[in-house]
């Protein structure tokens, strides 16, 4: 399995902290995060430190152990409460790796924890360590010498289990690595044409993931008119021109289910004519993290190669620019589904960028009679989502998806793996908010307030996507029910100055690829 997108080289697992084995393997640091389950070789050492330092199990420490002839970094979990979750293990592992690197480690060994309460503690610890080692793409390109690279080993009591843990961790981290590169790139490095360029540079095994791109302005205007409206100002600048990137995977066995993910890829959001003022434009290069997550998820699909599934990812890459060509409020635009959409706020561009691609995928589901289809939109869509749930993702299911128990499954799997979700329910009021208000108008795109000042500000955009694409005709009581879920990751994608998180790749993979 390729490790090109891993931040380090993974070494063979270690069964014990034998001094000779550590020396032969050239491990220079042993990292411990679970003070309640310390390897036998370090038990006496830990007792000694506890006897002289009351804060030993509260703060990260670094010391030399004569017992194993090696540096030890201890990053304690601390006391876990009823309200802690498995992410505490990722945080502790990341802290341990960070401290080890500062101490000069080049080949650290992480002792993986075992937990009765958190079955995936070891996997999540590996992922926390790998995330800590990530170096942003532009720093790697501009200053290669600053790209910290080390060899990382792991110790676990069950060697066979560890092999499976590392295989899954590599698949997840390869996907998150791609998502971080795209999501974290600045507005020029990851402008739409350069995202396409990045993906074309051997990101995927072309025998597994097939890529097509639509960038022709006439095609976009005819087939994706809502997207084209957002792209109107940006297309005047060649390096900012929008494009739709389609990524497709088909397993060797006949598919039994179909997964289609449409991601918001607004490479920079000025707000358009309804400009973001008061300093809130900073950080809007992260408005492409939905599309970045789609690209990363497809990398994880490539790595895991799940059987019996057909997966399509669509990246809606566009810049919401200001200029004499930009679209404005009050414009009436007919969507791909033939519905007349009145623009209420140009800063609600994400739903515009995704709606026609979502409609296209709905059409394919029907025309190709795809088995067990599930459509998704993934987006850093609303500030309201951040106010509502903080740094968690939100899932909103339509009738068929909710009847299948999708949101609950996604939440359950996300909780296990440290990629948490909250569930929001779509209500009648969400659709009422977007029903046409003026004569000759079918759908209202948005009101003229920020989502954070709008009642049910993160739920109503999902209703818009259902209405503007004709998905409301495919509910539970229709002849052709189609599952659809909207994922708002505005709070979980990661804000500057922190690296993007890669949410919700792991939760989706655990829910749909197993």
TORZA-926631 format. One record per residue: residue in one letter; z, x, y of N, C-alpha, C in turn. Coordinates in pm, whole numbers, plus 50000, padded with zeros to 5 digits. Atoms other than C-alpha are relative to their C-alpha. Example, Ala and Ser with C-alpha at 12.3 -4.5 7.8 and 13.67 -1.06 7.14 Angstrom:
2
A500005008949881507805123049550500005009050120;S499944991849881507145136749894500734992350109;
This chain:
514
X500005008549880500005000050000500005008950125;X500114991849880498975014550337501264999450085;X498844999349911501795026450562499575003850141;X500504995949870499595032150865500804993750114;X499315007049893501545006551068501525000249983;X498564998150008505005017850960500405011250094;X499584989749905507015038551210500565012449933;X499454988550070508125062950940499425000549859;X500414998750140507425075750590501194995849913;X498935004650087509455057650325500085008849876;X499784991050112510965080150059500474992449877;X499545006250124511905073249700501474996550010;X498605004149991515195054549657500945010049933;X498974991150051518405073449587501054991549929;X499035007750077520925061949325501445003250036;X498644996249965523995081349443499965010850108;X499934989849894525205105249714500385013449939;X499774987150062525135135149486499605011250095;X500234989249902525435166649700498715007749969;X501194992250037522755185549507498724992050021;X501185008449983520355156049510499654998550148;X500245001249856520775151549885499385012850055;X500524987249953520135188449941498565002049956;X501364998550053517075188549717499024990950072;X500865009749932515695157749892499915002350149;X500024996449858516355173250234500504989050092;X499385009849912518315143450363501015007050090;X499104993349907520165154450675501074990850057;X499035009549947522075122450761500114988049905;X499785012250077523625094050562500534989450094;X499635010949909523875060950750500704989049921;X499205010450065526545035650652500204988650099;X499735011349911526855000350793501054990549945;X499035009150060529134982250547501245007949958;X498794992350027532604997650563500824994749885;X499245005850112533904974450290499425004249865;X500634995850124531474988050031499405014050021;X500404986249975531355025650080499725007049867;X500244992550124529795048249812501235008049959;X498824993250054532415064149589500205013850062;X499914986349948531615098749724500605000950139;X499504999849862532725088450075501314992350018;X498805008349986535765066950001501175007850059;X498884992049949538325094750061499775003650146;X500344996449861536535105450379500254988450094;X499815011849915536595069950518501494996750014;X498565002449990540305066150434500645009450101;X499454990249906541055097650628499684996150143;X500405003749864539105086350934500744987450047;X499275012149961540765052250930501455003250035;X498594996649975544195068650922500235006750135;X499834993049872543545088451239499294993250117;X500775006649894541245064651434500034984949979;X499885014550012542195028151482498714992850035;X501285006249960538725021451627498875003649905;X501044995050090536875036351330499084988949952;X500815011150049535675002251205499494991050112;X500445008149885534794990151556498865006450077;X501014993149920532545016751710499195009449911;X500854990850075529665038251588500535014350012;X499514986349999530745073251488499065009149921;X500834990050066529055105151372500895011949964;X499134989150043530805132151167499385006849878;X500484992650116530255157850895500944997649883;X499205002250120531425151050539499845011849905;X500024989050097532365180450319499684995049860;X500185005550135532245157350016498534999749959;X501425000750033528475153650036499185010850072;X500674989149930527675183250260498924995450095;X501045006549919525865161350508500634992750119;X499585008049886526135144150844500074985349960;X499855014250027527355107950828500034992450132;X499935009249886526685080451083500534986749946;X499415012750041528865049651050499864990050115;X500205010749901527745018451241500564987249941;X499345011250069530254991651138499474986350040;X500365013949974529344955251104501044993050085;X498915007249935532714945051239500364987649920;X499565012150069534454913151140499014988750024;X500985010949990531964885351064500724986650004;X499415013149985532884850351178499124989449933;X500785011150056531684816251060498674998150072;X501185002549918529064817251335499055012050005;X500914988750011527544851151261498934997049895;X501045001650100524314853551066499515013849956;X500454987750063522364879750874499445010150101;X500504990749899521004894751197501005010950034;X499004989749976524294913751228499685012749919;X500384988550082523034936150947498845007650062;X501124993449933519774943151128500475007850122;X499484993449880521664951551447500775012749963;X499224988450041524054975051265499105011249947;X500924990050054521214992551079499205006750111;X500734994449887519234996851399500865009450081;X499074991549926522275011051576500255013049925;X499794988050080522875035251288498825009650009;X501194991549992519295047951294499855006150138;X500084994849864519365051351673500965011550022;X498994989349985522555071951658499605012349919;X500434988850084521175093351374498915008250069;X501084992949930518055101751576500545008050117;X499404992749888520165111151877500745012449952;X499274988550056522165134251651499045010749948;X500984990250044518925151651554499474997749861;X500465002850137518195135151219498484999449993;X501445000750028514705139551079499724993049868;X500185006350129515265125850731501304992849961;X498775007250030518075100150728499904991549874;X499895008550117519235080050428500904988350036;X499225012049968520405044150481500564994049871;X499355006550113522945030550235499974985050023;X500205014449979521994993950196501224992049954;X498815007950033524754967850194499724989749892;X500065011250093525484941649933500964989350051;X499195010649939526774908150054499944987449915;X499955012750071527914876849873499574988550091;X500305010749905527414856150188498555000050045;X501374998849950523994869250289499155007049894;X500774994850112521624873449996498915009850039;X501094991249955518974891350204500515011150091;X499414989949910521364915850376499315013549987;X500644986950020519694946450221498625000250064;X501345000749941516154935550319500084999850151;X499875001149855517254926150669500465013450060;X499564986849953518974960150705498835009750007;X501194991549998515764978150612499134996550121;X500845004449888513854957350868500625003850133;X499334996049877516474964351135499815014850029;X500214985649984516135001651074498575003050043;X501414997649967512335000651086499684995650143;X500255004949864512344980051406500515010050104;X499434990349906514535006451574499085012050019;X500864988249995511965033251498498674997450069;X501295003349938509055014851664499865006850136;X500344994149871507405033551953498804992550056;X501095008049945505185013252191498645006949993;X501354995050015501435017252151499595009450113;X500484991949888500775030452500500735013250011;X499284987350002503495056652469499465009049890;X500604992150109502045067652135498675005950041;X501334995449958498605070252295500095010550111;X499934991249883499645087252620500825012649974;X499094988650025502425109852491500305000649850;X499804999950146501985115152114501265007449958;X498824992250038504835140352114501294991950010;X498825008449986507255112352209500094989349892;X499995009850108506385091551907500955005049891;X499014995450097509595096851706499564995849861;X500445002850136508615099751344500925007349904;X499104993850097510915106151053499674994749862;X500075005150137511145101850679501314992749974;X498835008650016513535074050582500194996449853;X499695003450138515235069350248501064989149991;X499065011050018517395041750103500765001849869;X499165000050119520245039049856500444985849972;X499595013350040520945007349662500475000649855;X499444999450134522945000249349499024995549892;X500995004950096519984982649182498625005350038;X501264993449965516915005049188498804990849984;X501135009250020514554978449048499924989850112;X499985009549890515664953849314499545006550129;X500364992949878515194980049583498485001450014;X501474998849994511524984449490499394987350059;X500505012649946510904947449560500374998350147;X499565000949861512914949049882499085008150090;X500834991349916510874978250014498564995050008;X501365005449996507564962049918499904988850102;X500025011049905508414930750114500255004950142;X499714994649867509874950550404498775006650060;X501224993449951506674971050432498974989850046;X500965010549962504544939450441500424993550132;X499515006149876506734923750710499865009650118;X500004990549888506984955450918498585003650043;X501394997849961503244962150905499524988850092;X500385011249916502734927251047500695000350135;X499274999549874505454930651310499525011550088;X500514988449925504054964651410498754996150078;X501225004649933500654949351489500344990250112;X499605009849899502314920551675500655006750120;X499364992849888504424944551883498975007650082;X501034992649927501414965851971499244990850095;X500795009249917499424935952098500884993250104;X499135007349908502314916552249500595008750109;X499344991249903503824946752423499065007750089;X500964992849917500614961352567499934994350140;X500045005049862500274959252945498734992050025;X501115009249978497744935553109498615006349990;X501304993450012494964961653107499785005449859;X500164994350135495604979052774499734989149898;X500245011050093495674945552598499364988050069;X500875010649950493214925652807499144995249883;X500725005650116491084903152580499005009249932;X500954991450071488224927752516500685011549925;X499344988750065490684955452430500874995649882;X499355005250120492634933352192498984999549887;X501065000250100489364927652011499705014149950;X500264986050036488744965252018501105005449909;X498864995550082492214972151877499894994549858;X500095006350131491704947351591498835005349919;X501204995250069488284961551510500155014349951;X499814985950036489674996851472500815001349871;X499414998750134490574993351104501434995149988;X498685006050017493674971951150500094993449863;X500005007550125492664951150848499065006249897;X500934997150109491114957750511498914989350007;X501075009749979487744941250572499574993149872;X500275007150124487494931950207500954988249981;X498995010550012490514909250259500054990950121;X499935007749876490484898050623498655000850071;X501325000549935487204886750781500194995950146;X499825002149856486924887751161498704996050067;X501135003949916484544869151391500534997550141;X499595001049860484634867851771498994991650077;X500855007749908483274842952024500345004350143;X499794995949861482844856952375498894995350093;X501145004749920479534841852490500464988550090;X499505009749903480254821952808499414986149978;X500655012950022477744794552728500624992849880;X499395005950119479274788952383501414995150031;X498635004049964482794788252523500004987450085;X500065011649912481814763352793499624987349924;X500475011750074480054740252548500994995549893;X499205003550118482404741852249501515000850023;X498564998449972485764751452402500234998350151;X499995001949854485694736052752501365001750066;X498684998249939489454736152813500335014950010;X499854985449998489624773152720499135006050110;X500944994649900486584779952939500494997850142;X499475002649866488314764053238501015010750039;X499024989649971491204788653215499315013450019;X500714987249998488734817153161499095001650122;X501045000249897486614808153464500165011050105;X499784989549900488224832053713499975013849936;X499924987050065488814860053463498635005349957;X501294995450052485234860853332499175007150106;X500704992949892484094873653672500275015049996;X499654985850015485764906753581499745003849855;X500394997350139484104921353268501165004349910;X498934995050088487234938853141501084989549974;X499025010750020489184905853161499414987949929;X500655011750059486674882452993500714995449873;X499315005750115488224859152739499154999949875;X500685001650127487354855852375500914993349899;X499285005950112488344837052064499765008849878;X500104991550118489084858551761500474992049878;X499705007250123488974842551415500225010049887;X499664991350113490664860051121500194991149877;X499995009050116490254845950769500265007749872;X499664994250130491724853450428499834989449892;X500105008750117490814837950093500435007949878;X499524993250120492654846949775498954999849891;X500954999450112490864855549454500004987249917;X499905012450077492114823849289499674988150089;X500355011849920490984789049401501194995450084;X498875003749914493094778149700500584986349967;X499295012750019495704751049651500594995150131;X499505003949869496854751150013499275007950107;X500704993949887495434759750355500975001250116;X499124997249887497344775450641499135004550117;X500824996849883495774776250989500925001750120;X499134996849887497514793051283499165003050124;X500694998149872496254790651642501025005650098;X499024993349915497974814751882499585001150145;X500224998349856498274815152259499985014950033;X500154986049966496974848452383499685001950147;X500214998349856497304847052762500455014150036;X499684985949985497104884052833500695003050132;X499154999849880498464878853184499934986350065;X499925013549943499644846653343500505000850143;X499625000449858499594845953721500474986150042;X499795014049964500034808353712498724993650050;X501265005249947496484805053842500184995050143;X499915005449864496034784154158501434995350031;X498575003449985499594771054103500815012749971;X499544986350024500724807154138501515000649973;X498584997650026504014819253994500565008050118;X499454993549881506064828054303501475003449978;X498584996850004509494842154372500375010549898;X499704989150092509214872154141499944996449853;X499985004250141508774852053821498705003549926;X501234996050068505294866153748500225012349913;X499734988050078506744898853618500374996349857;X499755002750142506814899853240498984991149935;X500975009550055503864876253199498935006549914;X500874993750099501984902252996500454996549859;X499505004250131504154889152709499544986049963;X500445013750026502434855252731498934999549890;X500964999350111500114866852452500695001749865;X499264997250124502864869952190499734989849890;X500395009550103501724838252012498805005049922;X501194994450065498304853251941500355013049929;X499564987650065499994886651865500674997049867;X499345003950125502124869051603498974995849895;X501065003950093498974854251448499355012549940;X500604987650050497424888951424500945007149904;X499034993650087500624902651276500184992749869;X499875007950124500934874251028498835002749907;X501164997250083497404880850907500095013949936;X499774986850059498374917450853500974998749882;X499075002250109501314905850640499314993149883;X500805006550106498954882950447499175010349926;X500814989550062496654912450386500855008849908;X499124991350079499604932950257500504993049873;X499445007150115501054906150028498934994549907;X501115005650077497684892249911500444988149914;X499535011750077499144858349810498834992849935;X501055006950074497184838649556500084984850023;X500065014449989496064802449574500144994750141;X499855004349861495974800949953498835004950085;X501054996849902493384800750231500705000450137;X499304998249872494694814250565498995003150109;X500864997549883492924812650902500905002250122;X499304997549875494254827851222499024999850116;X500865000649881492794820451565500795005350119;X499374994149882493684841751867499234995650124;X500645005249878492944824452199500355009550115;X499724989249907492704854652429499364997450135;X500505003349867492374847152800501005004550104;X499124996549888493764858253135499974988550101;X499925010849901494974831353376500035006350138;X500154992649875493664847253694499904990950121;X500155007149873493624837154059498705004550065;X501224996449929490384836154259499214987750035;X500795011549956487694814454407499414992249883;X500545006850116486494806054055501074993349913;X498965005150090489874795853912500024984849997;X499895014550012490394760853782501204995250079;X498945005149912492654738553991500474986349952;X499475013350030494824707853959499054989350052;X500835011749971493034674053973498615000749936;X501284999450071489994687053782500054991049876;X500145008250121488794663653506499075007349905;X500774992150096487584682653200499994992749866;X500115006650130486294667352878500225010249889;X499644990750107487844684152575498974999649888;X500904999650116486044693452254500044986949923;X499845012750071487414661052107499404988350076;X500625010649923485624641252379500964992250087;X498995006849919488774632052571500025006050141;X500004995749860488914633452951501435004350038;X498704994149969491774656453051500085003050148;X499784996849858493094657253408501035011150011;X499104988649981494654690253511501084996350100;X498885002749911498114685953661500645012550055;X499364987549959499224722153686499295011449929;X500754989050062497204753853629500915009949928;X499064991350070500364771453510500334994649861;X499885005250137500214749653197498735003549925;X501284995450054497284770553078500025002449850;X499934996750142498564778552730499494988849911;X500465011450079497974743752594498494998150016;X501455000849978494494744152751499275010449916;X500654989150074493694777452585499924997149851;X499935002150145494664765152238499374987049952;X500335013550047493644728452229498634999149932;X501345001350059489904731952162499885007749869;X500024992550126490414758751896500744992049892;X499275008550094492974735851732499124988449954;X500925010850034490434707451745498915004949904;X501014994050088487814730251587500545001649859;X499394998150132490194738551303500234986649930;X499865013550057490944701451254498664995349943;X501335003850047487204695451223499645007249870;X500294992450122486894723050963500794994549882;X499165005650106489784708750763499334987849939;X500625012450046487944675550742498645002549936;X501374998050050484364687750697499965008249871;X499984991450119485274714050434500964994849894;X499055006050094487834691550265500995010349947;X499064989250036490384719750269501234994249929;X498855005150074493234715450019501325002050074;X498654999649945496734707450147500075007950131;X500044992349876496074718650507501264998450085;X498925000549903498774726950761499565007950122;X500414994049874497794733951123501245004050081;X498934995349913499994753951362499455004350136;X500184992749875500054763551726501255008350021;X498884990749978502224793751812499865005450141;X500154996549859502984801152175501325002950067;X498914998349903505354815152433499724989850109;X500585010549918504784781752595500864995650118;X499225006349893507734769652802501325007150028;X498684995449961510714782052999501084990549953;X499065010050048512354749952886500535003649862;X499574995950134512454763752530501125010250008;X498974989849983514504793352651501314993650044;X498795007049956516934770552833500624992049887;X499505008950105517224747752531500665007449885;X499504993650122517784772652248500195015050013;X499794985749985518034807652395498945008149929;X500964990850062516444834952183499584995849859;X500485005250127515544812651889498604994150017;X501285007150002512154798451793500274985149982;X499885014550016511564760851798498814995049920;X501075006450076509554740551547499994985150031;X500215014349977508134705951624498914995249906;X500955005050101506434687351337499444986550039;X500525013649990504074657951350500494991949880;X499515008750106504604628751112499815005649860;X500214994850135502984643450798500815012749970;X499234987750023504674677450842501494997049988;X498585003650005508044661550907500334992949869;X499775007150126507704638850604500055009749882;X499994989850105507044670050393501235008950007;X498794992049985510364684750516499735014050050;X500404986549961508574714050677500995006950091;X499104993849904510884720350972501285004949937;X498764996250068513964721150751499795012349911;X500304988250084512314745550509499825012550083;X500244988649912511174768150791501335005150057;X498694996249946514664767850940500845007049893;X499214994350109516274775250603499535014149965;X500524986850034513974804450523500205009850115;X499774991349885514224818250875501445004750010;X498584996549997518014817550854500315011049900;X499754989950103517964838150534499535013850043;X500674987449972515724865050677500285005350141;X499694995549865517074867251034498904997150100;X501075004349909514144849351201500254985250030;X499475013649994515984817851313499154990150079;X500705011249936514504784151413500974988850032;X499395012949972515824753251582498934989349985;X500945011050021514214719451513500074990350116;X500105010549899513044696151789499134988749945;X500725011850049511804660951717499094994550109;X500935006449905508734646551886500314985150007;X499645014049977509424612452039498894992850075;X500965008449929507474583752190499865004450146;X500034996249858508424595752539499125012250025;X500824988049983506624628852484498524996350012;X501395004449994503334610652427499754991650125;X500145007849877503954586452713499785009150121;X500114990849886504264616252948498595005250018;X501354994349991500714627252867498894989649988;X501035010349999498924594052841499354999350138;X500715000549873496264589553108500674990950101;X499345007649893497704577553439498984994050097;X501025004449905494554574353649498844993149926;X501165006750057491504552553590498985010549956;X501004990650050489004571353374500595012649939;X499334988150054491574596453248500634996549866;X499425002550131492524598552880501355006949981;X498804991850021495124626252885500345007550128;X499514992049888497244641853160500495013349943;X499654986850053497544679253103501465003550022;X498624996549969500914683753276500394993250131;X499585004349866503044671853564499955012050094;X500094988949906503394693653873501335007250020;X498724993049998506844707453791500025010649891;X499824990550111507844738153588500624992949880;X499435006250119508774729953229501534999850004;X498544999149994512344740953304500624989150087;X499525011149917512604712153551499424986649954;X500625012050055510844686953329500824994949881;X499295006050112512664663053098499175002049872;X500664997150127511824672852738498825009650022;X501064990949957509864701952882499375008349890;X500664992450107509244719852551499404990949894;X500575009150100508464688752343498664994150044;X501215007149957505804672452560498705007949980;X501264993050024503224700952529499444998049859;X500485002750136503074694652153499304986649995;X500655013149993502254658452230498625001250065;X501304997849936499474670252464498995005449900;X500924994250096497974691352186499544989749897;X500375010550095498034661851947499034990150063;X500855009949932496484638152202498635005850035;X501264994449949493814661552343499055004449890;X500834995650112492534671551999499624988749904;X500255011150092492484637351832500855000649875;X499134999250118495204647551586500874987649982;X499195012250014497044615051660499354990149902;X500705008550097494394598751438500245004349856;X499764994750135495674618851142501495000449969;X498585001450028499254607051120500264994949859;X499585004250134501174594350819499244988049946;X500635012450044499454560450809498485000350005;X501464999049991495924573450854499395002349862;X500714997450125493284577250584500015014849964;X500024985450022493434615350629501155006450075;X498864993649933496964626850719499835015250000;X500084985449989497044663050843501325005150059;X498764994149950500224683350882499715009150118;X500124991549881500624699551223501405003350052;X498724995549943503514719951365499735008850120;X500074991649881503944734651710501245008850005;X498904990449994506084766151735500065006050140;X499814994149868507444775552078500915012149983;X499264987550019508544812052068500315006850132;X499734994149869509184816852440501325007450002;X498704993550000512794825852368500155011049897;X499814990650111512324845952050499035011649998;X501044989850008509234867252120500445013450055;X499514987449942511164893152324499505002150141;X500344998049860511254899352696500125014750039;X499884986649942510704931452893501435001550052;X500504987050047512344956952874500055002149849;X499914998350145512914950752501498624998949936;X501285001450070510034954752253499844985749950;X500205013050064508434922852120500624999949861;X499275001150126510204910051810499104997949878;X500845003750114507294898551596500344986349944;X499715013750044508844863851562498744991650018;X499265004550118508044841451373499335004149869;X500794995750115506074862151121500784998749869;X499244999650125508864866050865500344986149949;X499665013650042509974829750863498794992749944;X501225006450049506394817650824499595005549863;X500404993850126505674842550547500904995349886;X499075004350104508804833250353499784985349963;X500165014350025508054796050390498674996849932;X501345004350041504334795650316499265009549907;X500764990450082503284827050127500635002549864;X499354998050129505744826049838499514989849899;
